[in-house]
């Protein structure tokens, strides 16, 4: 019942310096009108975890799925996946810190282990991963795919499909009612998600609100 312009103006004050994501088109338009820069336009998608293939997709011979985690090889692989020109921008040190913190015992948001995995190449190097959590505070229910990334050497081999299949089956095995994700408009990965049975729920507008002015 609050006017979108009033909500946008208050958000600029209360959430100054923070990131705000909304599926409310009126609020997004009002934020743009106040000069808030639109950071990302994305589709929120969900899979209800029914009609999954009986057998999970498997990686090609020599490549193996292992438990989630973080190491230097994976850091290099993800940085390569989100390199210059990627629609979601480069992988940053802040991104790495956030992922590493999830593996700390006292972390508020922990990986959903059954749905999270790394891929190792024939030489045993971590070459990409899928990282899931669940339940998550920003979704009404279910688990969420936080990030997927593959080094160039792992791309074009069906490994992305294998990782996604692992996440879907793993989320279902833990009793999650669904698995959600967000994909930036224009990202070709959306075709992979749709082929796996994900459907679009809403369009999400993400803003990085300017910090409060001093004085």
C-alpha positions, 0 to 999 in steps of 0.5 A, spaced: 500 500 500 505 504 500 507 509 494 513 506 489 516 513 489 515 514 497 518 506 498 524 508 493 526 514 497 526 511 503 530 505 501 535 510 498 536 512 506 535 506 510 539 501 505 544 506 503 551 503 500 547 496 500 545 492 494 537 491 493 534 486 489 526 487 487 521 483 483 516 489 484 517 493 477 514 499 480 519 500 485 524 498 480 522 504 476 521 509 481 529 507 484 531 508 477 527 515 477 531 517 483 538 516 479 539 509 483 544 505 478 541 499 475 546 493 477 543 487 474 537 485 470 535 477 471 530 472 471 529 468 477 527 461 475 525 455 479 525 447 479 520 443 483 524 437 483 519 433 480 520 429 473 527 428 474 531 423 470 532 417 474 540 417 472 544 423 473 548 426 467 555 424 468 561 428 466 566 425 461 571 419 462 577 422 466 573 427 469 570 426 476 565 430 481 567 431 488 565 434 494 564 441 494 570 446 497 575 451 495 582 451 493 587 455 489 585 451 482 578 452 483 579 459 485 583 460 478 577 456 474 572 460 477 576 467 476 577 464 468 569 463 468 567 470 470 573 473 466 573 479 462 567 480 458 562 476 462 555 478 462 556 478 470 562 481 470 569 479 473 570 474 479 572 479 485 576 477 491 570 479 495 566 473 491 572 469 494 571 471 501 564 470 501 565 463 498 570 461 503 566 464 509 561 459 507 565 453 509 567 456 516 563 451 521 560 458 524 557 460 518 550 463 518 549 460 511 552 453 509 553 450 503 548 444 501 553 439 501 548 434 497 547 439 492 554 442 491 560 439 488 567 440 484 569 437 478 576 435 477 580 434 470 584 428 469 590 431 472 586 432 479 585 439 478 579 443 481 576 445 474 569 448 476 563 447 481 556 448 483 555 451 490 548 451 493 545 453 499 538 451 502 534 454 505 536 461 503 533 467 507 531 471 500 527 465 497 520 463 500 522 456 500 527 451 497 534 451 496 538 456 491 544 455 486 549 461 488 554 460 483 556 455 477 563 456 474 567 452 469 574 453 467 575 454 459 578 447 459 572 444 462 567 447 458 563 444 452 564 437 455 557 437 458 560 438 465 555 444 466 549 439 465 552 434 470 553 439 475 546 441 474 543 434 475 547 433 481 544 439 484 537 437 482 538 430 485 542 432 491 537 438 493 531 433 492 535 428 496 535 432 502 527 434 502 528 441 499 521 442 495 524 446 490 531 449 487 532 456 485 537 460 481 538 467 478 540 468 471 542 475 468 538 477 462 542 475 456 546 470 459 546 463 454 546 459 461 539 460 461 538 455 455 541 450 459 537 451 465 530 451 461 532 444 458 533 442 465 526 444 467 527 450 470 521 455 469 521 463 470 518 466 476 519 473 475 524 478 473 529 481 478 532 488 478 538 489 482 541 496 485 547 498 488 544 504 492 549 509 493 552 510 500 549 516 504 552 523 504 556 525 509 554 532 513 
